[in-house]
Amino acid sequence: MHTKNGGKYDERGTTVKTEILAGITTFITMAYILFLAPNILSLAGMDKDAVLIATALGAGLVTISMGLFVNYPIALAPGVGLLAFYSFTVVLGMGVTWQTALGAVFISGLVFLVLTLTSIRQMIVEGIPASMKVAITVGIGLFIAIIGLKLSGLMAISISLSPNSLGQVVQTHGNLVPPASESLLTLGNLHSGETLLALFSLIFTALLMARKIQGSLLIGVAVTTILSYATGLSTMPENFTVLAVPDFSKAAFLQLDIPGALHMGLITIIFSFTFVELFDSMGTLIGTATEAKIADPKSGKFPGLGKAMTVDAIGVSAGALLGTSTITAFVESAAGVGAGGRTGLTAVTTGVLFLICLFLAPIVSLVPNAATSPVLIIVGALMLGAIRNIDFDDWTEGFPAYLVIVLMPFTYSIANGISAGLVAYPLLKIISGRAKEVNWIMYVLAVLVIIRYVFF
């Protein structure tokens, strides 16, 4: 990760202290996955303790690998969207056992690895135009911000169902997507103590950053956590203990069903896992690496991107072997980058903290959403600045970038945003008589995106 006299740290304008603080910041903003993953996968019939063990081990080992072998400040853990797809669509919706679903995740990881080792993934990244790469960075920033706004309570979703919709809710046992006219994004409840605490944390942390105080994000989280307990908004759990030895007898190691996943009926599931992971991870890797200023300023390429993608691909299958859904690069890595993280030491720090949490899980649970969610909102602001590099005067560049930026947060999917841009960019170039400006890989990707959304 570094050479004599701290060469790599100097090259990237950072220090060991900054890297460690950044790693802690990244960990704190994504530690919620240690509790979210067990809750979601338990709905698929999996044991919560087993999922916690798999999540902490998987996130820790794969993130450390990203730091040691790639020198990127990127953390990995089970992806939230894919956790939901795994439980609600595959297991509950299609009646597939969780063991078979893990088999599908494992196979998608192998497909991913082949795409990486044959350099197809790298070709995809290098074939994407500069405006799209910037749009991905900005879109992820807004995506992070909307997650932070929701978790903080500063944003709420208001639903006012018509009598007809209410009837459909009853008939479908709650399985209804409300019409656009019946759901709104609104300001949260500012009379809520938790929401007011999050608002204080946001303002307090922003003021620290305005003063350019080192470790502003981490200081904001610590102060807010202390205030949460001091004001009674958070309370210490009963029988609280610092150490909690994990029960490895409950672990779901190697319990995946690969033969079952190879059944023809599950090919579309494997494809879906692979497709979503391809664009989610690509978006996160590009966006975070760009924000960390890893890209070569002349060529715009990312040194070590192939290795990063290899670790990412191996992580998918490794997660399935350990007993959790798709492990992928986390958008919250941008929090550590925002705190100054530029090298693999940031990732190693985050990974070690995940491993420690196998034994210190109760302490992690003490940090409230009001302390972590403002970090995501602020990081969104930091990443938004890249939008100045998009040429909106050129409609063929600006409009595809716009679609990427707005669809990521408002459809709650990185993949949806990138997919829209991949189709719009070559289409507008062709119509404008500028088809030669488009890398051939963009045409291939556009066709694959259309096939995916039409047939799968």
N, C-alpha and C positions, 0 to 999 in steps of 0.2 A: 504493500500500500504506500510505501514511501521509500525514498532512497537516502543516501548519506546526506546529512545536514538538512533533512526534512524536505528534500527536493520536490516531491510530488505535492506536498502541502503548500510550498512556496509557489509552485507553478499555478496552483488553483486558488491562490490568495486566501489561505486558511491556516489554522493552527490546530494542534492536537486538542487543546481545550475547547475550541469552537466546535470541532468535529464531535467530541463526546457530548457536549451540550445539545448539539443538533440531533444526535442519535437518541438522546433522552426525550427530546421534544417530539420526534417522530413517533417514538414508542407511546408516549402519553396520548397523542392524538388518535392512535389506532388501537390502543389497548382494549377498546370496547369490543373488538372482535373476539376476545377471549370469553366474553359472556354472550355476545350475539350469536356466534356460531353454535354453541350448545343448545341455545333456545330454539333456533330454527331447525337444526338437524334432529333434535329430539322429537319434533313433530313428525319426522319420517320414521320414528321408531328407534332411533339410536340413543344410547346411554349418554347422558350429559357429561358425566365424568370422563367417559372415553373420548368424547369430542373435544373436551377441554385439553386433555393430554395430547391428542393429535394436533390440535390447533397450536398450542404452545411449542411443541416439538417441531412441527412442520415449519411454522413461521420462523422459529429461532434458527434452525439448521440451514434452511434455504436462504434466509436473509444474510446470515454469516457467510455463506458461500458466495453470495453476490458481492459482499464487501471484500473478501479475501481474493477471489479469483478474477473479479472484474474491476474492482476499485470504483464502483458506482455507489452513490448515497441513496440507494433504493431498497426499500423494505418490501417483503412479500408475506402474504397471509391468505387464508381462504377468502375469495372475493364475495362481497355481500350479494351482488346480483345473481351470481352463480349458486350461492347457497339457497336463495329463494327458488331459482329454477330447479335445482336438485330436489328440494323437498316438496314444493307445491305442484310443479308441473310433472316431474318424472315419477316421483314416488307416490304422492297422494293423487295426482291427476290421472296418471296412466296405470297405477296399480303395480308398479315395478318395485321389487324389494330393494332395500337400501344397499344390500350387498351387491346386487346387480348394477345399481346406479353407480356405486363406487367403481365397478368394473368398466363402465362406460367412461368415467372420468379418467381412469388409468389409460385406456386405449386412446382417448383424445390427446393425452399427454405424449404418447408415442408418435401419433400423427404430427403433433406440434414439433417434436424433436426432429423428425425427418425433414419437415419444412425448414427447420433451422439449419441442420447440418448440410442440407443441399443448397444453402444460401438463398432459398426462395423468400424467406422472411426478410432477409437483408435487402434483397432486390426490391421487395415491396416498399420497404422504408425509404430506400434511396430513390425510388421512382416517384415518390409522392412530392409534389411541388412545394416550394418554400412557403407559399401562402397558406397551404393546408397544414403544414407542420406548425406554423405560428397559431393558426386557428385552433389546432388541437390543444396547444398550451393554454390559450385563452379559455377555450371551452371547458377544459378540466378545472381551471380556476373558478369558473362560475358553478361548475358541478360541485366542487368542494364547498363553495360558499353556500349553496342551497342546502347541502347536507348540514352545514353548521347552523344555518338559520332555523332549520327544522328541529335539530337536536336542542337548540337553545330555547326554543319556544317563541322566538321573535317572529317567526312566520307560522301561520296555521292554515289548514285546509278546511274551508267551510263548505258543508254540503247541505243543500236544501232540496230534498227530493219531492217530486210531484206525486200525486196519488197513483198515477200509472207506474212510476218507478218503484214506489213502495210496494205495489202489488208484485212486481217482478222480483224484488228482493225476497219476498216471502216464497214465491214459486221456485226460485233458484237457490234457496237457503243461503242467501247473502252473497251469491256470486253474480255481482252486477257492476259494470263500469258505468258510473253516472254520466249522463250527457254533459257536454261542456257547459251548457247554460245552468246546470244544477250544482256545479262545483267551482269554487273560487279560491285563489291564494290570497290570504288576508294577513293583516298585522296580528301578531299573537296577543295573548292576554297580558297586558302590562300591569295588571293588578296581582299577578302571580309572583311570589317571592323568588322562585327559581329563575323566571324570565328576567326580573329586575337584576338579579345577581349576574346573569349572563351579560346583560346590557352594561353593567358596571365593569365586568371583566373585559368586554370589548373596548370600552372607552379607556380604561386604565392601561391595557396593553398597547393600544394605539398611541397613547401619550408617551409610554416608555420607548416605543419605536421612534417617535418623533424626536426624542432626546438621544436617539442612537445608542441606547443602553444595551450592552452585550447580554444575550440571553433573555431578551424582553418577553418572548413567548413563554418560556419556562417560568420566569418570575410571575407572570400573569396567572398561569395555571396554579402555582403554589399559593399565591396570595388568595385567589378565589376559593381554592379548596379549604384553606384555613377559615375564611369568612363563612363558608357554607356550614361548617360545623359550629363555629362560634355563634352564629345567629339561629341555630336550631333547624335550618333548612335541610341539613343532612344529620343523621344520627348514626352513632357507632352500632354495628350489628351486635346482637346478643351473642355471648360466648365467643367474642372476637379473639382470634389468636393470630400472631404474626406468621407463624409457620403452619403449613398444611401439606403434609406429605401425600403426594398423589398415589392413588390406588391403581397400580399398573395391571392388576388382575382384571380390571374392567376394560382395559384398552382394546380397541378393535383393530389391532395390527393384523395385516394380511387376511382380512375377512372379506375381501372383495370377490365378486363372482365374475370372472372374465369370460368363461364360456357363455354364460347367460347374456352378457352384454354384446356378444358377437351375433346374437340372434338377429335375423334380417329386420325384424320390427323395431330394433333399437338403433339401426344405422342412422336414422334421422336425429336421434338424441345425441349420438356421438358427434355427428356433424354440427349440431347446434352448440354443444360444449366447445368444440374446436373453433367454430366461427366467432362466437362471442369472446372467447379467450384471446383469439388472434388480434382483434381490434381493440379490446379493452387493454391488453398488455402493451400493445404497440403504442396506443395513445398515451398510456402512463409512462412508458419508457422514454418516448420522444419528448413529452411535455416536461417531465422531471429532469431529464438529461439536459434539455435546452435551458431550463431555469437555473441549473447548476453550472451552466457555461462550459459544459464538457465538449460541445461540438467544436470542430476545427473552424476557426473564423474564415478561412479561405474557401474550403471545399464544402463546408456545412455538414460534413459527415461526422459520425460519432465514433471515435476510437474505442474499440472493445465492445461495440454494440452486438456483434455476433456472439461473443462470450456471454453477454448479459441475456440474450435471447435463449442461449443454451441452458443457462441456469434456470431461467424462467420456465422453459419447457420441461426440464427434469423435475422441477418443483411440482408441476401438475400431477405427474404420475407418483411422485414421492408422497404427496398428500393423500392420494387414494390408498397407497400401501399402509400409511399410518392410520387411516380411518377418518378422513375429512374430505370435503369437496375441494374443487379446484383452487390450488394456491396460485396466486397471481400477484404481479406488481401492484402496490397500493398507491392510490392517488394521494393518500395522506403523507407519502414520502416527501411531498412538496413542503410540508410543515417544517421538516428538518432542513430542507434546502433554504427555506425562508429564514431559518435561524442561523444560516451560514454554512451548512453542510455541503462539502464539495467532493469528498473522497469516500473510499470504502470503509473508513473507520466509523463513519456515521452509521452505515448499515451493520457493521459488526457490533457496535454498541447497542443498537436496537435489537439485534438477534440475541445477544447475551441476556438482555433484559427479559425477552420472551422465555428463554430457558429458565431463568431465575424464577419466573412466575409459575413454573411448575410447583414451586414450593411457597411462593409468596402471593398467590392469587388473592387472598383476602385484602392485602394492602392495595392492590390494583383497583379493587372494587370501591375503595374509599373516594377516588377522584370522581366528582359528579360531572354530568354533562355540561352544567353551567360553566365549568372550568375549561373543558376541552373544546366545546363548540365554537367559542369566539376565535380560537386559533385558526380553525378552518375558514372562517369568514375573512380574517386578515390575510391569510395566505392566498385566498381568492383575489384579493385586491392586488397583491404583489404580482400575481401571474397575469392579471388583466393588462398590465402595462405593455406586454408584447404586442398588443393589437395595433400599436402605432406602425408596425412593420408590414402591415397588410395594405396593399394598394387598392383601396375601395373605389378609386377613380376608374379602374379597369374592372368592368362588371363581370368579366369571365373569371377574374381572380377573387373579387370581393364577395359576390353572391354565394359561391360554394363555401367560402370561408365563413360567411354569415350563417349558413345552414348548420355547419359544424358547431359553431359557437352556441347558437340558441337551442339546438335540439339536444345537446348533451344534458344541460340542466333541466329543460322543460319536458323531456321524455324520460328523465332519470336514467340515462344510459349513454355511456361513452361510445359504445358500438353503434347506436342509432345515429349519433351525430356524424361520426366518421363515414358511415355508410352513405348518408345523404350527400356528403361532400364528394365521395368517390364517384357517384353517379352524375351529379350536377356539373362537376368540373370538366370532364371530357365532353359531355353533351353541349355545354355552352361554347367550348372551343370549336367543336365541329360546326355548329350552327354559325359561328362567327368566321368560319373559313380559316381557322388557326389550328387545325388538327395536328399539324406537325410539331406544335409546341408541347404536345402531350406524350409522356413516356409510355411505351407500349404496355407496360405492366398496369397502368391506370385503366386501360380498356378491359384488360382481363379481370381486374378487380371489380369494375363496374358491372360486368356480366355476372360475376359470381354473386355480387350483392343482390342483383335483381332476381337471380335464381333462388337465392336463400329466402328472400321476402315473399316471393310469389309461390314457391312450392313447399317451403319448410316452415 
